Amino acid sequence: MGLVLSRRLFLIGGALLLGCASGGAQLSSDRMAWRYRELNGGFGSLATWRGQPLLVHVLATWSGPALLEVPMLRELHLAGRVRVLCVVVDQEPQTAAIFARSFELPYPVVRPDELRRFLGENGPFGPVSILPTSLLLDAEGRVVARNEGTWSPATLRRLLQKIEGPAARE
């Protein structure tokens, strides 16, 4: 029992970095075509973000660890190191808009059109069972890293340097 509890705490509180099983494989065209609901009611897709690094940050607004990451993600987005796309998975659609306004987020906040499908095995990123979960994509749409739980700032900086090249800022 202690081992299970310890593992669960590590997954939730630690920055467990999981490389993609396909080792940086490009997202399939159906994943790049995944449509999300924008706060204005329109739709967007991951294909819009091709050509620039993207951090897809999946969270629930009730998740304390997810909220702790907001300042770091804001800083990275504003510095232009990576674009951030926040996917809010709360049940109530209006929660995403309230969250974006309350934190004055400079990056897009969206929500899945079909929540159950998005979080499930056949969702665009495979099953999402730990919140927050993030995927770091390079400019070509290849998954550089998948992180379940919160990011360690040092780990995220190292990954960004990897996709930015040797001239990356620290």
Secondary structure as the mmCIF struct_conf table of DSSP 4:
data_model
#
loop_
_struct_conf.conf_type_id
_struct_conf.id
_struct_conf.beg_label_comp_id
_struct_conf.beg_label_asym_id
_struct_conf.beg_label_seq_id
_struct_conf.end_label_comp_id
_struct_conf.end_label_asym_id
_struct_conf.end_label_seq_id
HELX_RH_AL_P HELX_RH_AL_P1 GLY A 2 GLY A 13
BEND BEND1 GLY A 14 GLY A 14
STRN STRN1 ALA A 15 LEU A 18
TURN_TY1_P TURN_TY1_P1 ALA A 21 SER A 22
BEND BEND2 GLY A 23 GLY A 24
HELX_LH_PP_P HELX_LH_PP_P1 ALA A 25 ALA A 25
STRN STRN2 GLN A 26 GLN A 26
HELX_LH_PP_P HELX_LH_PP_P2 LEU A 27 SER A 28
HELX_RH_AL_P HELX_RH_AL_P2 SER A 29 MET A 32
TURN_TY1_P TURN_TY1_P2 ALA A 33 ALA A 33
STRN STRN3 ARG A 35 GLU A 38
TURN_TY1_P TURN_TY1_P3 LEU A 39 ASN A 40
BEND BEND3 GLY A 41 GLY A 41
STRN STRN4 PHE A 43 SER A 45
HELX_RH_3T_P HELX_RH_3T_P1 LEU A 46 TRP A 49
TURN_TY1_P TURN_TY1_P4 ARG A 50 GLY A 51
BEND BEND4 GLN A 52 GLN A 52
STRN STRN5 LEU A 54 LEU A 59
TURN_TY1_P TURN_TY1_P5 THR A 61 TRP A 62
HELX_RH_AL_P HELX_RH_AL_P3 GLY A 64 LEU A 68
TURN_TY1_P TURN_TY1_P6 GLU A 69 GLU A 69
HELX_RH_AL_P HELX_RH_AL_P4 VAL A 70 ALA A 79
TURN_TY1_P TURN_TY1_P7 GLY A 80 GLY A 80
BEND BEND5 ARG A 81 VAL A 82
STRN STRN6 ARG A 83 VAL A 88
BEND BEND6 GLN A 91 GLU A 92
TURN_TY1_P TURN_TY1_P8 PRO A 93 PRO A 93
HELX_RH_AL_P HELX_RH_AL_P5 GLN A 94 SER A 102
TURN_TY1_P TURN_TY1_P9 PHE A 103 GLU A 104
BEND BEND7 PRO A 106 TYR A 107
STRN STRN7 VAL A 109 PRO A 112
BEND BEND8 ASP A 113 GLU A 114
HELX_RH_AL_P HELX_RH_AL_P6 LEU A 115 LEU A 119
BEND BEND9 GLY A 120 GLY A 120
TURN_TY1_P TURN_TY1_P10 GLU A 121 ASN A 122
BEND BEND10 GLY A 123 GLY A 123
TURN_TY1_P TURN_TY1_P11 PRO A 124 PHE A 125
BEND BEND11 GLY A 126 GLY A 126
BEND BEND12 ILE A 130 PRO A 132
STRN STRN8 THR A 133 LEU A 137
TURN_TY1_P TURN_TY1_P12 ALA A 139 GLU A 140
BEND BEND13 GLY A 141 GLY A 141
STRN STRN9 ARG A 142 ARG A 142
STRN STRN10 VAL A 143 GLY A 149
HELX_LH_PP_P HELX_LH_PP_P3 THR A 150 SER A 152
HELX_RH_AL_P HELX_RH_AL_P7 PRO A 153 GLU A 164
TURN_TY1_P TURN_TY1_P13 PRO A 166 ALA A 167
#
